[in-house]
């Protein structure tokens, strides 16, 4: 099973993907974990894309994120697509909540 989860920042993509991964016993790739290095610096584009492609070659995967490069390929290969089209204010308050929760530490979805 191949699942793409896309949507606004702080809309709940990573939380949903983690729960779906556990439920179906499918590996999950949170694009934020490979796009950003520790300290929120942006990783090399080629390295990021290589890791996404490597995941897409597996028979089962969940990839969450709205990374625009390779988006069409991910969506074309996905058996299921979940679109988190949340209200912008909901996402904004989610961002604020995330900021204060992880302000001086690393998010739990990060390696």
C-alpha positions as CSV (number, residue, x, y, z in Angstrom):
1,X,0.0,0.0,0.0
2,X,1.4,3.4,-1.0
3,X,-0.1,6.5,0.8
4,X,0.6,10.2,0.2
5,X,-0.5,12.6,2.9
6,X,-0.5,16.3,1.9
7,X,-1.8,19.5,3.3
8,X,-1.0,22.8,5.1
9,X,1.7,23.0,7.8
10,X,0.4,22.1,11.2
11,X,-2.7,20.5,9.8
12,X,-2.0,17.1,11.5
13,X,-0.3,15.2,8.6
14,X,2.6,13.8,10.7
15,X,0.3,12.8,13.6
16,X,-2.1,11.1,11.2
17,X,0.8,9.4,9.3
18,X,2.4,8.0,12.5
19,X,-0.9,6.5,13.6
20,X,-1.6,5.1,10.1
21,X,1.9,3.6,10.0
22,X,1.4,1.8,13.3
23,X,-2.1,0.6,12.3
24,X,-1.0,-0.8,8.9
25,X,2.7,-1.6,9.9
26,X,3.9,0.5,7.0
27,X,7.1,2.6,7.0
28,X,6.5,6.3,7.1
29,X,8.7,9.1,5.8
30,X,8.0,12.6,7.1
31,X,9.5,14.9,4.5
32,X,10.2,17.6,7.1
33,X,12.7,15.2,8.8
34,X,14.8,15.0,5.7
35,X,14.2,18.5,4.3
36,X,15.3,20.2,7.4
37,X,18.5,19.6,9.4
38,X,18.7,20.1,13.1
39,X,18.4,23.8,13.8
40,X,15.9,24.2,10.9
41,X,18.5,24.6,8.2
42,X,17.5,23.3,4.8
43,X,19.1,20.1,3.6
44,X,20.6,19.6,0.2
45,X,17.9,19.2,-2.4
46,X,19.5,16.3,-4.2
47,X,19.9,14.4,-0.9
48,X,16.3,15.1,0.0
49,X,15.0,13.9,-3.3
50,X,17.2,10.8,-3.3
51,X,15.7,9.7,0.0
52,X,12.1,10.3,-1.2
53,X,12.8,8.3,-4.4
54,X,14.3,5.5,-2.3
55,X,11.2,5.4,-0.2
56,X,9.0,5.4,-3.3
57,X,10.8,2.3,-4.6
58,X,9.5,0.3,-1.6
59,X,6.4,-1.8,-2.0
60,X,4.6,-0.1,1.0
61,X,5.1,3.4,2.2
62,X,3.5,6.5,3.7
63,X,5.1,9.8,2.7
64,X,3.8,12.9,4.4
65,X,4.6,16.4,3.4
66,X,4.0,19.1,0.8
67,X,7.5,19.2,-0.7
68,X,6.8,20.4,-4.2
69,X,9.6,18.6,-5.9
70,X,8.6,15.0,-6.8
71,X,5.0,15.8,-5.7
72,X,3.5,14.7,-9.0
73,X,5.5,11.4,-8.9
74,X,4.4,10.7,-5.3
75,X,0.7,11.3,-6.1
76,X,0.9,9.2,-9.3
77,X,2.4,6.3,-7.4
78,X,0.1,6.5,-4.4
79,X,-2.7,4.1,-4.0
80,X,-4.4,6.5,-1.5
81,X,-4.1,10.2,-1.1
82,X,-5.1,12.0,2.1
83,X,-5.5,15.8,1.6
84,X,-5.6,17.8,4.8
85,X,-7.4,20.9,3.7
86,X,-7.8,22.5,7.1
87,X,-8.9,26.0,7.9
88,X,-5.9,28.4,7.8
89,X,-6.7,29.7,11.3
90,X,-6.7,26.1,12.6
91,X,-3.3,25.6,11.1
92,X,-2.0,28.9,12.3
93,X,-2.9,28.0,15.9
94,X,-1.4,24.6,15.3
95,X,1.8,26.3,14.3
96,X,1.8,28.4,17.5
97,X,1.1,25.4,19.7
98,X,4.0,23.5,17.9
99,X,6.3,26.4,18.4
100,X,5.8,26.7,22.1
101,X,5.8,22.9,22.6
102,X,9.1,22.3,20.7
103,X,10.7,25.7,21.2
104,X,14.0,24.5,22.6
105,X,13.9,20.9,21.7
106,X,13.6,18.7,18.7
107,X,10.2,17.4,17.4
108,X,9.5,13.7,18.1
109,X,9.1,12.9,14.4
110,X,12.7,14.0,13.7
111,X,15.6,11.6,13.5
